[in-house]
Amino acid sequence: MPDLRVRALQLLTRRDYCRAELRAKLTAEAESADELEAVLDRLQEERLLSDQRYAAQRVVARAGRYGNARLRQELRQKGVGDEEITAALPEGGDESARCRAVWARKFGELPHSAEERARQMRFLQYRGFSGEAIRRVMSGAEE
């Protein structure tokens, strides 16, 4: 058990992990699932492992490039719970403002044709921005 804890702490000193991610990394080194869960529980009690902190940091780091839907999907894939995700998303700031910034970096000017408009909208949708945020940017309402 001490070796498993040391390995977990080595990983956590490099960056934050969510519980599911750390469990996956340590599974091969654990003698049993109970031992692994005990180590993870202890780390959570000591506040060295926190899904909420992980989610907030991940949102802050990636919000400049992605919308809430994409951030939510990435966090779910990492094994973060819906409550933690909902609490972390406001850390990214206003989605419409982020959408406008991403659009301005990539395109900079409103489309001149329906084909170009569709291309720009697809790009923003792929980045995970909501339909409302995309419509605001495309309409140029917030100049």
C-alpha positions as a Markdown table, in Angstrom:
| # | Residue | x | y | z |
|---|---|---|---|---|
| 1 | Met | 0.0 | 0.0 | 0.0 |
| 2 | Pro | 2.7 | 2.5 | 0.8 |
| 3 | Asp | 4.3 | 1.9 | -2.7 |
| 4 | Leu | 0.9 | 2.5 | -4.4 |
| 5 | Arg | 0.5 | 5.8 | -2.4 |
| 6 | Val | 4.0 | 6.9 | -3.3 |
| 7 | Arg | 3.2 | 6.2 | -7.0 |
| 8 | Ala | -0.1 | 8.1 | -6.8 |
| 9 | Leu | 1.7 | 11.1 | -5.1 |
| 10 | Gln | 4.4 | 11.1 | -7.9 |
| 11 | Leu | 1.6 | 11.3 | -10.5 |
| 12 | Leu | -0.3 | 14.0 | -8.6 |
| 13 | Thr | 2.8 | 16.2 | -8.2 |
| 14 | Arg | 3.1 | 16.5 | -12.0 |
| 15 | Arg | -0.6 | 17.5 | -12.5 |
| 16 | Asp | -4.1 | 17.0 | -11.2 |
| 17 | Tyr | -6.0 | 13.9 | -12.1 |
| 18 | Cys | -9.6 | 13.0 | -11.6 |
| 19 | Arg | -10.3 | 9.9 | -9.5 |
| 20 | Ala | -11.2 | 7.7 | -12.6 |
| 21 | Glu | -8.0 | 8.7 | -14.4 |
| 22 | Leu | -5.8 | 8.0 | -11.4 |
| 23 | Arg | -7.5 | 4.7 | -10.8 |
| 24 | Ala | -6.8 | 3.7 | -14.4 |
| 25 | Lys | -3.1 | 4.7 | -14.1 |
| 26 | Leu | -2.6 | 2.7 | -10.9 |
| 27 | Thr | -4.7 | -0.4 | -11.6 |
| 28 | Ala | -1.7 | -2.4 | -12.9 |
| 29 | Glu | 0.4 | -1.6 | -9.9 |
| 30 | Ala | -2.3 | -2.4 | -7.3 |
| 31 | Glu | -2.4 | -5.8 | -5.6 |
| 32 | Ser | -6.2 | -5.6 | -5.3 |
| 33 | Ala | -9.0 | -3.3 | -6.2 |
| 34 | Asp | -9.8 | -2.7 | -2.5 |
| 35 | Glu | -6.2 | -1.5 | -1.9 |
| 36 | Leu | -6.4 | 0.9 | -4.7 |
| 37 | Glu | -9.8 | 2.3 | -3.6 |
| 38 | Ala | -8.4 | 2.7 | -0.1 |
| 39 | Val | -5.5 | 4.7 | -1.4 |
| 40 | Leu | -7.8 | 6.9 | -3.6 |
| 41 | Asp | -10.2 | 7.4 | -0.6 |
| 42 | Arg | -7.3 | 8.5 | 1.6 |
| 43 | Leu | -6.0 | 10.9 | -1.0 |
| 44 | Gln | -9.5 | 12.4 | -1.4 |
| 45 | Glu | -9.8 | 12.8 | 2.4 |
| 46 | Glu | -6.5 | 14.6 | 2.4 |
| 47 | Arg | -7.7 | 16.8 | -0.4 |
| 48 | Leu | -4.8 | 15.7 | -2.6 |
| 49 | Leu | -7.3 | 14.2 | -5.1 |
| 50 | Ser | -10.3 | 16.2 | -6.1 |
| 51 | Asp | -12.6 | 15.8 | -9.2 |
| 52 | Gln | -14.0 | 19.2 | -8.6 |
| 53 | Arg | -10.6 | 20.9 | -8.6 |
| 54 | Tyr | -9.5 | 18.8 | -11.7 |
| 55 | Ala | -12.7 | 19.8 | -13.6 |
| 56 | Ala | -12.3 | 23.5 | -12.7 |
| 57 | Gln | -8.6 | 23.5 | -13.8 |
| 58 | Arg | -9.4 | 21.7 | -17.0 |
| 59 | Val | -12.3 | 24.1 | -17.9 |
| 60 | Val | -10.1 | 27.2 | -17.2 |
| 61 | Ala | -7.2 | 25.7 | -19.3 |
| 62 | Arg | -9.4 | 24.8 | -22.3 |
| 63 | Ala | -12.2 | 27.3 | -22.2 |
| 64 | Gly | -10.4 | 29.7 | -24.5 |
| 65 | Arg | -10.6 | 27.3 | -27.4 |
| 66 | Tyr | -13.8 | 25.2 | -26.7 |
| 67 | Gly | -17.4 | 25.7 | -25.9 |
| 68 | Asn | -19.3 | 24.2 | -22.9 |
| 69 | Ala | -20.6 | 21.2 | -24.8 |
| 70 | Arg | -17.1 | 20.1 | -25.8 |
| 71 | Leu | -15.8 | 20.8 | -22.3 |
| 72 | Arg | -18.6 | 18.8 | -20.8 |
| 73 | Gln | -18.0 | 15.9 | -23.1 |
| 74 | Glu | -14.2 | 15.8 | -22.4 |
| 75 | Leu | -14.8 | 15.8 | -18.6 |
| 76 | Arg | -17.4 | 13.0 | -18.9 |
| 77 | Gln | -14.9 | 11.0 | -20.9 |
| 78 | Lys | -12.3 | 11.5 | -18.1 |
| 79 | Gly | -14.8 | 10.1 | -15.6 |
| 80 | Val | -15.8 | 13.3 | -13.9 |
| 81 | Gly | -19.4 | 13.4 | -12.5 |
| 82 | Asp | -22.1 | 15.7 | -13.7 |
| 83 | Glu | -22.3 | 17.7 | -10.5 |
| 84 | Glu | -18.6 | 18.5 | -10.7 |
| 85 | Ile | -18.9 | 19.4 | -14.4 |
| 86 | Thr | -21.9 | 21.7 | -13.7 |
| 87 | Ala | -20.0 | 23.4 | -10.9 |
| 88 | Ala | -16.8 | 23.9 | -13.0 |
| 89 | Leu | -18.3 | 25.2 | -16.3 |
| 90 | Pro | -18.9 | 28.8 | -15.0 |
| 91 | Glu | -15.1 | 29.0 | -14.4 |
| 92 | Gly | -14.7 | 29.3 | -18.2 |
| 93 | Gly | -16.5 | 32.6 | -18.4 |
| 94 | Asp | -19.2 | 33.7 | -20.8 |
| 95 | Glu | -19.6 | 31.2 | -23.7 |
| 96 | Ser | -20.7 | 33.8 | -26.2 |
| 97 | Ala | -17.7 | 35.9 | -25.6 |
| 98 | Arg | -15.4 | 32.9 | -25.9 |
| 99 | Cys | -17.2 | 31.9 | -29.1 |
| 100 | Arg | -16.7 | 35.4 | -30.5 |
| 101 | Ala | -13.0 | 35.3 | -29.6 |
| 102 | Val | -12.4 | 31.9 | -31.3 |
| 103 | Trp | -14.4 | 33.0 | -34.4 |
| 104 | Ala | -12.4 | 36.3 | -34.6 |
| 105 | Arg | -9.0 | 34.4 | -34.4 |
| 106 | Lys | -10.0 | 31.9 | -37.1 |
| 107 | Phe | -12.1 | 34.0 | -39.5 |
| 108 | Gly | -12.2 | 37.7 | -38.5 |
| 109 | Glu | -15.0 | 38.8 | -40.8 |
| 110 | Leu | -18.6 | 37.8 | -41.4 |
| 111 | Pro | -19.2 | 35.3 | -44.2 |
| 112 | His | -20.1 | 36.7 | -47.7 |
| 113 | Ser | -21.9 | 33.5 | -48.9 |
| 114 | Ala | -24.2 | 30.9 | -47.5 |
| 115 | Glu | -21.5 | 28.3 | -48.1 |
| 116 | Glu | -18.9 | 30.3 | -46.1 |
| 117 | Arg | -21.5 | 30.9 | -43.3 |
| 118 | Ala | -22.2 | 27.1 | -43.1 |
| 119 | Arg | -18.4 | 26.4 | -42.9 |
| 120 | Gln | -17.9 | 28.9 | -40.1 |
| 121 | Met | -20.9 | 27.6 | -38.2 |
| 122 | Arg | -19.7 | 24.0 | -38.5 |
| 123 | Phe | -16.3 | 25.0 | -37.2 |
| 124 | Leu | -17.8 | 26.6 | -34.1 |
| 125 | Gln | -20.2 | 23.7 | -33.6 |
| 126 | Tyr | -17.2 | 21.3 | -33.7 |
| 127 | Arg | -15.5 | 23.4 | -31.1 |
| 128 | Gly | -18.6 | 22.7 | -28.8 |
| 129 | Phe | -20.2 | 26.1 | -28.8 |
| 130 | Ser | -24.0 | 26.3 | -28.3 |
| 131 | Gly | -26.3 | 27.2 | -31.1 |
| 132 | Glu | -27.2 | 30.5 | -29.3 |
| 133 | Ala | -23.6 | 31.6 | -29.0 |
| 134 | Ile | -23.0 | 30.8 | -32.7 |
| 135 | Arg | -26.1 | 32.7 | -33.8 |
| 136 | Arg | -24.9 | 35.7 | -31.8 |
| 137 | Val | -21.5 | 35.7 | -33.5 |
| 138 | Met | -22.9 | 35.1 | -37.0 |
| 139 | Ser | -25.5 | 37.8 | -36.7 |
| 140 | Gly | -22.8 | 40.3 | -35.6 |
| 141 | Ala | -25.2 | 41.5 | -32.9 |
| 142 | Glu | -22.4 | 42.0 | -30.4 |
| 143 | Glu | -20.1 | 44.2 | -32.4 |
